[in-house]
Amino acid sequence: MTSQAERIDSLLSSVPVVPVVVIDDASHAVPLARALIAGGINAIEITLRTAAALDATKAIAQECPEMVVGTGTVLSERDLLSSIDAGAKFAVSPGLTTLLATAAGQHMDECPLLPGVATASEAMRAEEAGFERLKFFPAEPAGGAPYLSGLAGPLQRLKFCPTGGIKPETAPKYKALKNVFTVGGSWLAPKTLMDASDWAGIEALAKEAAAL
């Protein structure tokens, strides 16, 4: 069976920034995905924080197959299975429980989980459970790029996707770290632009992010 690191790397390692998106209206999903692709970003994390999230995931999976669509705020096996049913190619969680780790291990090939950690101990426990690609969350409040850089020496097998409070001006600091494989950012698809159906504006933000 392919390892979690291999599965995540194949999906996300070439993506400079993964947009972390809250979608209130599922009809926004496909035009959003197309705007991001036009800007050079071909992966998206749709957080399971709204009633529209799974419908949005399904729409992108069906109508924009070139977009690697994943779900975020995955808290349980139920969330993971719902994500798989909707067509998600990966899932992201803010933390890791024993039950979620077990479920993720059973579905690694079809929808690998990127679990969140904020400390060295959490990262070590995640590695013990078979996860070598991790989400560093919440990145800025947890210590930012300097903290994550400090984990590189002792935790040499692990690589991270920092997410949480990162802005365009701080993203390059994370991208420069040897233990970062991509960055998660909510600034690429702000609610104001989505509500206004300003897909050109989102495409422009994606182009800036792709340049990272």
Long-range contacts (C-beta under 8 A, 24 or more apart in sequence): 1-108, 1-109, 2-108, 2-109, 3-108, 3-130, 3-132, 4-104, 4-108, 4-112, 4-113, 4-130, 4-131, 4-132, 4-133, 5-131, 5-132, 5-133, 5-159, 7-90, 7-108, 7-109, 7-112, 8-90, 8-112, 8-114, 8-133, 8-181, 9-133, 9-181, 11-43, 11-68, 11-70, 11-89, 11-90, 11-112, 12-43, 12-68, 12-90, 12-114, 12-161, 12-181, 12-182, 13-181, 13-182, 15-41, 15-42, 15-43, 15-68, 15-182, 16-41, 16-175, 16-182, 16-183, 16-209, 16-210, 16-211, 16-212, 17-41, 17-171, 17-182, 17-183, 17-184, 17-185, 17-188, 17-209, 17-210, 17-212, 18-43, 18-44, 18-45, 18-70, 18-161, 18-163, 18-182, 18-183, 18-184, 18-185, 19-43, 19-44, 19-45, 19-184, 19-185, 19-186, 19-188, 19-189, 19-206, 19-209, 20-45, 20-47, 20-72, 20-163, 20-184, 20-185, 20-186, 21-45, 21-46, 21-47, 21-186, 21-188, 21-189, 22-47, 22-49, 22-50, 22-186, 22-191, 23-50, 23-52, 23-53, 23-56, 23-194, 24-50, 24-52, 24-191, 24-194, 25-52, 25-194, 26-52, 26-55, 26-56, 26-59, 28-56, 28-194, 28-197, 29-55, 29-56, 29-57, 29-59, 29-60, 30-59, 30-60, 30-63, 30-64, 31-197, 31-199, 32-189, 32-194, 32-199, 32-202, 33-60, 33-63, 33-64, 33-67, 33-69, 34-64, 34-199, 35-199, 35-200, 35-202, 35-203, 35-206, 36-67, 36-188, 36-189, 36-202, 36-203, 36-206, 37-64, 37-66, 37-67, 38-203, 38-206, 39-202, 39-203, 39-204, 39-205, 39-206, 39-207, 39-209, 39-210, 40-206, 40-207, 40-209, 40-210, 41-188, 41-206, 41-209, 41-210, 42-66, 42-67, 42-68, 43-67, 43-68, 43-69, 43-70, 44-68, 44-69, 44-70, 45-70, 45-71, 45-72, 45-90, 45-92, 45-184, 46-70, 46-71, 46-72, 47-71, 47-72, 47-73, 48-72, 48-73, 48-74, 48-75, 48-79, 48-82, 48-83, 49-73, 54-82, 54-83, 54-85, 54-86, 55-86, 57-83, 57-86, 57-87, 57-88, 58-86, 58-87, 60-87, 61-86, 61-87, 61-88, 61-89, 62-87, 70-111, 70-114, 74-100, 74-113, 75-100, 76-100, 76-103, 77-102, 77-103, 80-104, 80-107, 80-111, 80-113, 81-107, 83-111, 84-110, 84-111, 90-114, 92-116, 92-135, 92-163, 92-184, 93-135, 94-135, 94-137, 95-122, 96-122, 96-125, 96-126, 96-129, 96-131, 101-126, 101-129, 101-130, 101-131, 104-131, 105-129, 105-130, 114-161, 116-163, 118-142, 120-151, 120-154, 120-155, 123-151, 123-155, 123-158, 124-155, 127-155, 127-157, 127-158, 132-157, 132-158, 132-159, 133-158, 133-159, 133-160, 133-161, 133-181, 134-158, 134-159, 134-160, 134-161, 135-160, 135-161, 135-162, 135-163, 135-184, 136-160, 136-161, 136-162, 136-163, 137-162, 137-163, 137-164, 138-163, 138-164, 138-165, 139-163, 139-164, 139-165, 139-166, 139-174, 140-164, 140-165, 140-166, 140-170, 141-165, 144-170, 144-173, 145-170, 145-173, 145-174, 145-176, 145-177, 148-174, 148-177, 148-179, 148-180, 149-177, 149-179, 151-179, 152-177, 152-178, 152-179, 155-179, 168-208, 168-209, 171-209, 171-212, 172-212, 175-212, 183-212, 185-209
